[in-house]
Amino acid sequence: MVVSYCLHHFSLAKVIILFCISLIFSYFCQQMRLRTIFFVLVALLITSCAETKYVPDGEYLLDRADLRCYEPARYMSLGDMRSYIRQHGNSRWFSTYKLPLKTYSLSGRDSTKWINRLLRRMGEAPELYDSMQTVQSLEALQAQMQNLGYLRATADVAIERKGKKLRTIYTLHPGVPYFLRSVNYDIQDTAIARLLDQIDSTRRVLQEGMVFNAENLDNERSRITQYLVNRGYYRFNRDFITYRADSIEGSNQIDLTLVLHPYHDNKTAPRPHHVYTIGRINYLSGNPDNPVIPLREKVLRSNTFLTEGDIYSARDLRNTYNHFARLGIVRYTSINFHEEEYEPVLDCDINLSTNKSSTISFQPEGTNTAGDFGAAATITFQNRNIFHGSENLSIELRGAYEAIKNLEGYAGDNYVEYSLGTRLTFPRFIAPFLSSSFRRRINATSELAANYDLQNRPEFHRRVFSVGWKYRWNDQGHHDRYQVDLLDLNYIYMPWISPTFESEYLDNTTSRNSILRYNYENLFIMKFGVGYSYNNNRWAIKANVETAGNVLNWAARALHFHTNTDGQYTFLNIAYAQYARGTFDFTRNVNLDFNNQLVFHIGLGLAYPYGNSSILPFEKRYFSGGANSVRGWSVRSLGPGKFVGTDGRIDFINQTGDMKLDLNVEYRAKLFWKFSGALFVDAGNIWTLREYEDQPGGQFKFNEFLEQLAASYGLGIRLNFDYFIVRFDMGMKAVNPAYDDSEGHLPLLHPRLSRDFAFHFAVGLPF
C-alpha cells in the first residue's frame, strides 16, 4: 500500500533524490536492520504529510504559477517576466519536491509545543491563493510589456482547480513592438544646451530605429544627469528631464522629444540651473569624546577628491567616500554641504568617526591529526594607525602542541610548533615613479610581511623563514582586481632529521623517496608573481603566474656561484628552487530562478621545474581530491595519472603533480530554513610533466590523459548562517583511473560504499 502510494505521487526525480539521501545517511547506520528501518521511516514520514493540511475550508493552496507566451517576442525574456508575477507556489526542493511545505505540515496544531514551533520555523507555511495578487500580477505583466515597447500588449490568466489545490496560468499577448522614427532634444537651459552639444552624438542612448522602451528612456535620463552633476550642477536631478512621445497613426513608429526643463521649485520661479563650486573644506571628528582626528593632514587631503575652488562633482564626492571607507582606522564618514546665501558655493564638512587604534585578541583551538590530539593558541596584536596614516600593523604569536603516540622507532617526543608573524599594510602604493593621478584613481594597498615558524617532530625539526613585499589594487567602479608579489623569499632549514626517518625513507634507494628526499633538504625560494581576478556575480576569472630563481640563476652564471654534488648552484650554501607556475580558474553561475542555480567550473594548473631544479617544491605541487576538487576522493588521494600508492605514510608526497585539471558542474537549490542542497558531478586529475620512477603512470601524455580522468558524483548539504556557509559534501567515485579492471575502473556500475564513498566537511562554497 505504501509502495503504491509512493510510486503514484512521486516523480522519478523525487524518487531518486529520496533514495540518495536515504542511502547516504543509512551508510552511517552500522546494522542492516537499522538501515532498512531508516529508509522506510523516511519514506513514510515524507509521503504522509498532506500539503493541504493547513489550508482552511473555502480557500485554495496555490500549487504553482505558470507563464506562457505563444507569440514571437524578440525584445522580451520570458524568464525575466516571471519576476512580475506577485504570487508563486511554495518553494520546491530541486524544483521538484515541496519539502519546506511538507516540513511545516509535519507540525501539530498545538503551538505551545516546542516541536511544533520548530517544525514551522524550519518549514514554510502553505501559499494560499490571493485573487487580488493575481489582478496585480496581470497589471504588472502588462505594464512591463509596454515598458519593453509593446504598447498594445495584454495579458490574461486561466485558473485550474483540483481539490483544495489551484494552479494559475498567465498568458502574454505582446503584439508588435514600437520603434523610434525620430529623436529630438528640447533643452530649455542655454548653458546646458551648449554643454550637451559638446558631447559626441554617438554617446547618446536614444537612436532612430531602436525599440521604444522604458529602459532606454531611463538610461538616457541617467546619462545626462550623471554628466551634469559631475560638472557642477549640484541641484540637478533626473526629474528635470521628461519626454513627449507622438505615435504615427496606422504604424508602430514613435516621434520622441526629450525635454530638459529649467530649475524650479515651490519657492522660486523657473530659472537657469546654477553651477556650484567647492568653498571651504573642514575636517571634523565624529567622536564626541575625542575632537582630534588621528590622521595626518596629508593623508586627509590625499583621500579627499573634492578641491576648494573647483566645480562640484558627484564623482569626486563618491570617490572621497570610497577612499575614506578603505582606511581601517575610519569607522564612518559623513560629508555635509552648506550652500552660501548669495553665491552658488558649497562649503564642505567631512565628519570622520574612527575606531580604536589598538586591539589584542586571543584565539584557542583544538587539533586532531590521525587521532593525535593537541591544542593551539594564537595571540594577535593589531594597530590600525601605527604611523597616523591608517597603516595596519599586525603581530601574531602562535603556539601548538600535539601528543604523538604509537610512532615506532622514534623518540617519545611530541609535536611542538611556535610561529611569529608580522604584517604591515599601507592603504596606498609605496613605490616610486607613479603619477599622482594614477595613485588617486585606484584603490591600492602595499604590504610588508615576515614570518618565522619553528616545528619540532619526532621525525625531524624544520625552520621556515619568509619575507614578502606585495601590492594589491583595483580600479574604482570596476570588477577587476590585481596583485603583484614583487619579492617573496622563503628559507627552509632542516637542523635535525631522525636517523630512523633518514634511513627508512631518505637513504633507502629501494623505496619511492626521491620527491620525499627533495622536500626534506634545505631550500631557498625567491619568487615573483602576478595575479588577476574578475567577478561580477555571474562569472568569475582568477589567474596567477609566478616564477622563482631566475634572478639568482642570472647572478649565479655571471658570478660563478658554488655548485653542490648534484650540480645545482647554491646561494649561501643552499640550493635555490627555479620553476614557473601558472593557475587559471573560471566559474559561471546560471540562475535558473529564485531558488535554483547551475554552476560550471574549470580549474587549470601548470608548473614546470627547470634550470636549478628538477622537482617542484612540495608547497608548489598540485594535488587532487578533497572538498574543492574531485569530491569522490579524499584530499591528496587522487593521481597523478593512474599512479597507485603503496605506502600510506608517504603517499601524500607522491600523490602530487606538476599539472592539474578540474571540471565541475553543480546544481544548487534552496531547500528550507537555512538549508540548501546540491547535486554535483566532478572530473579531473593531476599529472607530472616529467617521468619520475617514484610515480609510475603519473606522466601526462596526450594519447592517455582522457582515459586517466577521474570522475565522481554526489550530494551536498549546506547551512547558510549569513556570515558563513557550512558545507557537507558526500561523493561517490564514478571512474577510477587507478584500476584497469572493469569493476575497479567503473565504480559507477559497480559501487561499493566502503571503497568509493568520501565525506567532506568545509566552510564556504567549493567554487
N, C-alpha and C positions, 0 to 999 in steps of 0.2 A: 504493500500500500504506500509506504513512504517512498520507495524507489520510483514507483509510477508517478507519484506526485512531483518528485524532483525532476524527472525527465519531461514531464508535461509543462512545468513552469520555468525551467531553466533553459537558456540558450546554450549553445556549445561553448561560447566564451565563458559563461558563468560557471559551467561545469569544470572547465579547465582551470580557471582561477581557484575555485574551491578545492579542487584536487591538489593543486600545487601548494596551497597554504597548509592544507591538512597533512600532506606528505612531508613538508619541511619541518613542521612543528612535531609531527609524530616521530621524527628522527631522534628527537631528544628523549622520547619515552623508551625505557630500556626493555620492556616486555611487549611481546606481540599482542597480548590481550589488551594492554593499555592503549596501544596504537589503534586497534580496531574500535574500542570504545570511544576514543577521542574523535575519530573520523565520523562515527555515527552520530555522536552528540553535536558536533559542529553542523552536520547536515540537517539534523532535526531542528536545532536551535534557529538557524538562519531561515530555513524554509517555512517554519511555523509562524513567523512574525507577519501578521496581516498588515499590509500597508495602509488600509483604511480604518484601522482600529480607533484612531483619534479623529476621524472625520465625522463631524456632527450630522445628524439627520437633516436633510434638506440642502446640504452643501456637497461639494464635489472636490476630490483630490485632482489637482492639475498634474496629469501624468507626464505630459511633455508639450512643448510648443514648437511646431514645425514652421518653416518658412520656405515658400516656393515662388518661382518666377518662370513662367512659360514663354516669356517674350525676350528677344535678344536685348541686352543692356550693356553696351561696351563700357560705359563710364560708371558702372555700379558694381560693387562687390557684394555678393550675397552673404559672405561671411561677416563683412563689416555691418551689413544691415541687421544682422541678428541682435546686435547690441541695443537696438532701438525697441526691442520687444521688452516690455516692462516686467512681465511675469513669466518665468520659466518653471519647469517642474523641479522636483527635488534632485539634488546632485547625485550622480551615478559613479560608482566605482569602475574605473577604466571605461567610462562612457556606457556601461552595460548594467551594472547592478546597484540598486539603491541601498547600499549598506548603511549610510547615515540615517535614513528613514527607518530601516529595519532595527537599527540600534535603539532609536527613540521608541519604537513600538514594543521593544522588549520591556520597557519600564511599566510598572503597575500604576494604577490610578491614585494610589495613596502617596501624595507628595511629601508627607512627613518622613518617609523612609529614605535613608541616605542613598541606598542603591538605586532607587527610582530617580532621585535628583541627579545622581552621577550619570546614569544612562541618558537622561535628557540633555545634560550638558555636553556629553560626548556625541550624541546623535543630532538629528535635525528634524524639527517639527514638520508635519505634513504641510505642503504648499496648497492652501485652499484657494480654489478658483475665485477670482475677483473680476466681475464683469466691467467695473469701471477702469481697471488697468488694461483690459482688452481694448476699450474705446481709446484710452490714451496711447496705447501701442499703435493702433491704426493711425491716429493723428500724427504720431512721431514718425512712423514709416513714410507716410505721405509727404510730410514736411521735409524729411531728409531727401527723398527722391526729387522734390522740387529744388532743394538746395544744390543737388547734383546736376541740375539743368533740365530735368524732366518736368516742365512746368504744368503739364496736364496729367500728371500721374495720379493714380488712385490705388487703393488697397482694400481688400475685403478679407473676412475671416469666416471659416467654417468650424463648427463645433461638433465633435463626436463624443457621445456619452456611452459608457459601458459600466453598468452597475453604479458604484459611487466614484468612478474614475471618469475624467474628462480630458479630452485632447483638443488643442486649438491648432488650426492650420491657417496660417496667414498666406495670402496670395497677392503678389505685387503685379500691378499693371503700369509699367513706367511710361509707355508710349514713346514718342520720339524726343530726342534732346534738342535744346535750343542752342544756337551759336551766335557769336558776336559778329555783326556785319560791320560795325564801326565803333571806334573808341575815341571819345573826346574828353578833354580836360578843361574845366572851368575853375581857374584859380583866382579867387576874389581877394587876393593879397598880392600886390605888385612885387614886393620884396621876395616873397616866397616863390612867386611865378618866375622871377629871374633866376633864383637859386635852383629851382627844379629844372629849368631849361638847360642847366649845365650838366644834368645827368644824361648819360647816353640812353637814347630811347630803347636800346636793346635790353636794358636792365629792367624795363617795365614788365610787370607780371601780365598785365592785360594786353592781349594782342588780337587783332582781327582774325576771325576764323576759329578761335578757340571756343570750347564749350562754355556756356554761360552757367557758372555755378558759384555758390556762396563762398567756397574755399578760395577761389581765385580772387574774388572781390575783397575778402578779408585779408588775404596776403598782400594785395596792393595797398590797402589802408595801412597795414602794419609796416610795410616797407617805407612808405612816405613818412609815417610818424616816427619811425626809428631814425630815418635820415635827418629829420628836423630837430628832434630832441638831442641829437649828437652835435648839433650846430647852433646851440644857444637858445632854442625855443623851449624854455623850461616849462611853460604852461600849456604847451600844445599837447593834444591827445587825439585819439582816433575818432572821437565823437564830432570833431570839426570836419570830418570827411563824410559825405553822403553820395548817393548815386541816383541818377534818373535813367530809367530803362523804358524805351519805347519799342513795342513789338510791331513787326511788319505784318499787316493783315494778310491772311492766306498763306503764311510761310512760317518757318521756325527760325527767323532771324530777329536779332535784337540790336537796336541802336542804343549805345550806352554812353552816358556822360558822368564823369567823376567831378563832383563839386567840392572845392575846399573853401570853407566859409571863413570870414574874418573872426577875430576874437570877440566873444560876447559872453556876458554872464548876467546874473539877475540884478546887478548894481550899476553897470555901465552900458552905454550904447556901443554898438559894434565898432571896432577899431582894428588897425593892423596889429598883427602879433609882434610882441617885443622879443628882441634878442638879449639874453641875460649874460652878464659877466660875473666872474667869481670875485668877491671882495676879500675881506679878511678871513683867514683860516685859523681857527683856535682849536687847540687840543685840550680836552678836559678829561679828568679822571672820573670814571663811573663808579669808583669805590668811595662811599661816603666816609669811611674810616681812614682813607689814605688819599689825600688830594694830589699826591705826586705820582706822575706816570713813570714807571720804572723802565723806560726805554730812552735810548739816546735820541737827541733831536734829529740827527742824520738818518736814523732808522725810521722815525716817524715821517720825515719828508720823502724818503725813498719809497715808502709804501703808500704815499698819497699821490694819486694821479690828477686830482683837481689842483689847478695852479692859479694863484692870485693874479688877476688881471686878464686871464684867458676867458674865452666864452665857455658857458656851461655845456657839459657833455654828459649824457646819461651813461655812455660807455665808460667814461673816466670815473663816474660815481660807482658803477658796478665793479670796476677793477680795484678801486680803493677798498670796497667791502671784501672782495675776494682775497686781496693781499693781506689785509689785517687778520682775516679769518685763518690764514695759514700760520700765523705766529702762535706758537704753543703757549706763550705767556698770556695772550689775549683770549679772554673768555667770551666777550660780547662787544660788538661795535654798533654804535648808533650815530648816524650823521643827520644833522638838522640844518635846514637853510632858513635864513631870516631875510626877507626882502626889504630893501631900503625904501623909504616912503616916496621919494620923488624921482628915483632913478632905477632902471632895471638892473640892479646889482644885488647879488646874493652873498650875504655873509654866512660862513660855514662853521658849524661847531661839530667836531669829531669827538664823541664820547667813547672812551675805552675802559671797559671793565676787565681787570686782569685776574689771573689765577695765582695761587700760591707758587712761589718760585721753586721751593724745595719740598720734596716728599721722600719718604722711606717706606718701602713695602717689604713684607716677608711672605714667602710662599713655600709651604711644606708640600711634599708629595711622597707617594709610595711607589716602589718599583717591584717588578716581578719578572725575572728573566729565567725562563725554563725552570720555574719552580724555586729559584733562589730569590728570597725576599730581601728587601732593603728599604732604605729611606733616603730622601734627599731634601735639601732646603736651599732656598735662594733668597738672598738679601739684596735689594736694589735701591740705590740712592739716585735720585734724579733732580737736576736743577734745570729749569726751563728758561733761565735767563742769566746764564753764567757771566756773559760779558755785556749785559744790558742791551742786547740786540736780538733777544729771543733765541739765542743759541741754546741747544739742549745737550747737557752733559749727563750721561748715564753711566753709572759704575755698578757692576753686578758681580757678586761673590756667591759661588755655588759650591756646595759640598754634597757628596753622595757616598753611601756605604751599602754594600750588598754582601750578605753572608753566602759564601760559595761552599757547597758540600758535595761529597761523592766525586771529587775530582782526583782520580787515581794517578799516582806518580808525581804529584806536585806537593809542595809545601802547603801547610794548612792556612795559608794567607787568604784573606777576603779581598773583595774588590773595593778600592778606595779611589775617589776622584775629587780633585779640587780644581776650580777654574776661576779665573779673574778676568773680567772683560770690561772694557770701557769704550764708549761711543760718544763722539762729539759731532752734532749735526748743526749746520748753519742753514738758515732758511733763505739762502741765496747762493749764487755762484761765487766761489772763491777761486778765481782764475784770471790771469792777465789777458789782454788783447781782446776783450769782449766789449762791444759797443754798449753804451748806456741804454739805447733803445731796445736792444736785444735782451738785456737784463730785465728791463721793465715789462717786456712783452710776455715773458714766460714765467711760470711758477717753477722754481728750481730749489734744490737742496744739495748741499755738499756735505759729505760725511767722512770723518776720520775714525777708524775703528781699530782696536788692538785687543788681542785675547791670548791668554796663556792657559793651557789645560794640562793637568798632571793626572795620569792614570796609572794605577798600580794593580796588576792582576797576578794571580799565581803563575801564569804562563809567561808574562812579560811586563815591563814597565815602558810606558810611552809618554813622551812630552811633545806637545804641539804648540807652536807659537805662530801667530798670524797677525798681519797688519795690512790695512787696506785704505785706499782713498777712492771714493765713489761720487758720481754725480747722477742725480735724477731730476728730470724736468718734463714739463708738458706745456703746450701752447694753450693759452686761455680760450675757453669755449670749444675745444676740440677733444676728441676721444683718444688721441694718441698719447702714449707715454714712452719716454726714452730713458735709458740708463747706460752709463759708461763706467766700468771698473778700470779706472786709469792705472791703478797699481794695486796688486793683490799678491802679497808674499806669504808663503806657508812653509814653515820649517818643522819637519817631523824628525824627532830624535828618539832612538831606542837605546836607553842606557843599560838595560839588562834584559836578557832573554833566558828563560829557564832551560837548563841543559836537557831536560826531558822533552820539552817542546821543540827545541832546536834539533835534537837527534831524531825525533819521531816524524817531524814534518819538513823542517828546513833543509836538513842534510841528507835525508833518505831519498836517494835518487830513484828508488822503485815506486815511490808514491807520487801522486799528482800534486806537485807542490811548486812549480815554477812561478805561477801567479801569486801563490801564497808567500813564497820567499821574497818576491819583489816588494810586497806590501809590509814586510817586517824588516826593511832596511831603512837607514837614514835617507831622507829625501828632502830636496829643496824645490819648491814650485814658485815660479814668478810668472804671473799671468796677466793678460789684458783682455777685457771683454766688453762687448756692446750688446744692448738688448732693446727690443721694441715690442710694444703691446698696443692693441686696439680693441675696444669693447663698446658696443652700442646697444647691448642687451638683446640683440638679435643674432649677431655673430661676433666672434672674438678671435683675435690672432695674437699669438705670442711667439716671438723668435729671439734666440740668443746665440751669439757666436763668441768664442773665446780661443785664445792661443796662449801657449806658455813656452818659455825657454828660448824664444827667438833672439831676444836682445842678448841674453847670456851666451848663446851659441855664436853670434857675431863677434862678441868680445873674446870668447874662447879661441876662435880661429885666428883672430887678429893678434891676441896677446899670448897665444900658445899656452892655454891653461893645462894643468896637470891632468892626466888620464889615469883611471883605475885599471884593475886587472881585466875588466870586461870591455875595455876600450872606450869608456864613457868619460867625457870631460867632467871635471869636478869644480865646484865653487865652494871655497872654504872647506876643502876636503870632502865634500858631499856631492854626489851625482845629482844633477838637476833634471827635472822632467821636461820633455819637449813634446808637444802634441797640438792638434787643432780639434775643436769640438763645436758642434752646432746642433741646436734643437729647434723644432717648429711644432706648434700646436694650433689646430683650427677647430673651432666649435661653432655649430649652427643650431639655433633654437627656433623651432617652428611651433607657434602657439595654435593649437587646434581649436580651443575655446577657452572659457574662463578657468576650467579645472584640468585641462589636459594639454600636455606638451610633448613634442617629439624632439629629441636632441641627438645630433650627429657629432662625432668627434674623431679627429685624425691626429695622431701624435707621431712625429718622426725624430729620430736622433742619430747622429753620425759623429764618431770621434776616431781620430787616427794618430797613433804614436809614430814619431819619425825622429830622424837625427839622433839625439842623445838618448832616446827611449825606444824600446821595442814592445813595452807593455804599458798600458794606461795605469795611472794611479787608481787605487780601488775606489776612491771617492768620486772619480770621474767616469767610471764604467757604468753601463746601463744594466738594469735588472728588469725582470718582468714578473707578472703575478702580483696579487695584492689588491687592496681596496680601490686603487685608482688605475688599474691596468686590466689584465685578463683575469676576471674575478672567479674563474673556476679553479685557480691555483692560489695557494698562499704566497705571501710575499717572498721574493727571491727564490722561487722554486721552479720556474719555467725557463727552459733553454740553457745555454744557447743552442739554436737549431734543434737537433734531435739528441743532444747530449743527455746521458743518463748518469747521475752521480752514483758513487759507490761508498762514500764516507760522509754520513750526515753531519759530522762535526766540522768539516771544512768545505762542504759542497756550496755553502753560501758564497765562498770565494770564487769557486769555479763556475757557478751559475751566474756569471756576469758577462757582458759583451761590449763590443765597440759600436754596435748598430742596434736600433730599436724601432719597432713599428707597432702602433696600437690603432685598432679600428673599433669604434664603439657606436652602438645605436641603443638609445634608452628612451622608453616611453614612460613619462611621469604623469601621475594622476593624483589629484586631491581626493582623499578618502573621506575622512570625517574628523571633527575636532581638530587636534594638532597633528593628525596622522596623514601621511601621503605615502603612495606606493610607486613602485617602478618595476617594469619588465625590461630586461636588457639582454643584448647579445654582444659579446666581446670577441675580438680576434687579434692575434699578434704574436710576437716572439722577439727574441734578441739573437744576434749573431756576432761572431768575431770576423774581422776583416782579414786576419792572418790565420794560418793554420797552426794551432797550438796542440802539441801532443797530449797535454793535460786536459784538453776539451775536445775529444774526438766527436766528429759530426757537428761541430759548432760553427764552422766557417760558412760564410754567406756565398751561395752560388746561385746564379740566375735560373739555372735549369732545375733547381731543387727547392727554392725558398717557398714556393706556393704550397708544396707538399708539407713544408715544415711550419706552416701557420697553425697555431693552436686556436681553438675556438671554445667558447663556453656560453652558457645561458643561465638566467636565474631571475630571482625575485628580490626586490628590496623594499624595506620598510623605513620611513623617515619620520622623525619627530621634529617639528618646526617650533622652536621656542623663541621665535622672532629674532633674538640676537645671535643665535647659532642653531645649526641643524645637527641632530644626532642621527647617524645612518647605520642600518643593519642590512648588509647585502649577503644573500645566500646564493652561491653559484654552483653550477654543475658542469663538469667537463663535457664537451661535445666531440672535439677532435684533439687527440693527444699525439703530437709528433714523436714522442719519446719511445713509442711502441710501433713495431712493424706488423704484428698480428692483428687481424681484423677486430677481435674483441677488445684489445687494449687500445688500438688506434682510433676506434669509433665508439667511445663510451656513450654517445648519443643513442646508439642502437643496443648497447649492452651496458646499461647504467648499473653502477654499484656504489651505494652511498658511502661505504667505508673507504673507498678508493677515490671517488670522483667528486665528493662534496667539499666545499670550502665555505667557511663562515667569516665575515669581515665586519668589524666594528670600526667606525671612523666618525670624525666630526667634519661637517661640510660636504658639499656635493662633489662627486668624483671629477667632474669637468664642467 
